[in-house]
Amino acid sequence: MSCPMCGCEEFEILKSKGKKVKELTLQCDECGHVYRKTQEQAREIEVRVVISEFEHSWKTSIKLFSDEYLECGTLLYIDDKEVEVTSIENSESIRVYECPVIDIQTIWVKSLDTLARIGLSVDNHGNVLSYKLEIEREFIFEVGDVGQVNGVKFKIYGFKTLERSMKKGYAYAKVIKRVYAKLLSPKDKSRVQYDLSEYVIKTTIKEHDY
């Protein structure tokens, strides 16, 4: 509500009338100019939401205030579930990173109330032992970790996350798509830091890999 004379955004409200749409009479603090502005009162609007939970998805809705802004990565609470906004479609059916709530057509979110689903690939001299895991979202994997799964001992050398590939450092399971590791010899004396066997939901192993 900048002053039309000098552009100053500091003002004093002299008069206000109206309910849904307010008509304000303002006086500029800088030059003293008196001018009028209209301001629509924020209201709750219902926005369509698509919730994804692994391969399943369903539609619902959420009430947000019309004067708010929403961006990808925002955490919301819908249908007793904590969710994260992954995509926004505006009123022109265009996918955007952020958008005024008043212009949103659909919000896509993913549930954070589930375990993280990640892949584990263990390199056995060119053959790959592949596992699908469902594990706590805050579980931390670090390059150099020595782990075990179904009796297979391995050492992690990298990750593929939602945003990039990593050859050093650590990452939470909630952002990891796949963990890459090398098979260790049964004679290897490295201490096993964790056993992932209980988290395995699918295994792809060839007999001659052993």
Protein Blocks (a to p, Z undefined) as FASTA:
>chain_A
ZZfklopabdcdfbdcdjklccdddddfklopacdddddddddddddddddehjbccddd
ddddfkbccdehiacdeehiacddfbdcdfkopacfbdcfklpfbdcdddfkbccddddd
ddeehiacdddddddfklccdehiacdeehiacddfbdcdfkbccfedcddfklpfbdcd
ddddfklcbdcfbdcklmpcbdcddfklZZ
